[in-house]
Amino acid sequence: MKDILLKFQKAEVQGYELYSFLARHADNRNAEILERIAQDELNHYRILKKYTGVDVKPPFFSTLAMKLLSFLLGYTFVVKMMELSEKKAEAGYETVLNEIPEAKKMLEDEQIHEDRLIGMLEEERINYIGSMVLGLNDAIVELTGTLAGLTFALRVSKIVGLAGLITGIAASLSMAASEYLSQKSEKTGKNPLRASLYTGVAYVFTVALLIFPFFVFHSPYWALALSLFDAFLIILMFTFFVSVVKEESFRSLFLEMILISFGVALFSFLIGIIARAVLNIEI
């Protein structure tokens, strides 16, 4: 029982550390709720300490990793990840209800935390996640297909990379402008300029990662392979991010983006083969 309580105690002190950290970096509305939850976590820690008689510290590396992720992916992502641990804590406290009188109140607190967490979050990057998906997904679908087609049609890495760079920059500007006009005409409540910036930045970031291998590898086929691997990693990480903050199925999102992106790449590769054979162009 003491081992079980020490495990809960460590989770509570880590929750206190992380919620306090997020509260210091959130806006006033969210900071107040995060700070109240942090204090609940600290109270839980103190109750458990009465039974264990031991002071514990939060796990250093996982706590540091979550703090870094809050800067990279936003505090919404981190809070949603913590929400999953809140659900585990609920199940855990149910197992010790008969041993610890305060466990019932602690369980109620965890359930209240979950309800508050679900309704509290308002972060700009989450409101514009649709714009980021548009830029990222369009860049992957368009550029993987373009690079695959050009690889077999031209067969020179740097020329393929240069063509991809020009295509990518032009397409990113076009996409950002289209998103601006779309948000302005539809009047969704989002700032059209910010929406276009999120779309354009996501597009350019993806373009940079996809064309980079063509300026490093002499063989265009190795460059294409690494570019497709980069696309796979981008899809993997971004769909995980979206699935967490939007609470959607990771598997369905990931499979959809992979099948579309790599299906277009394969089709474009075949077009490159046909175009080279029909037009009889040699470089």
Summary of the structure (lengths in Angstrom):
residues: 283
radius of gyration: 24.5
end to end distance: 73.3
largest distance: 82.2
contacts: 914
relative contact order: 0.10
helix: 85%
strand: 0%
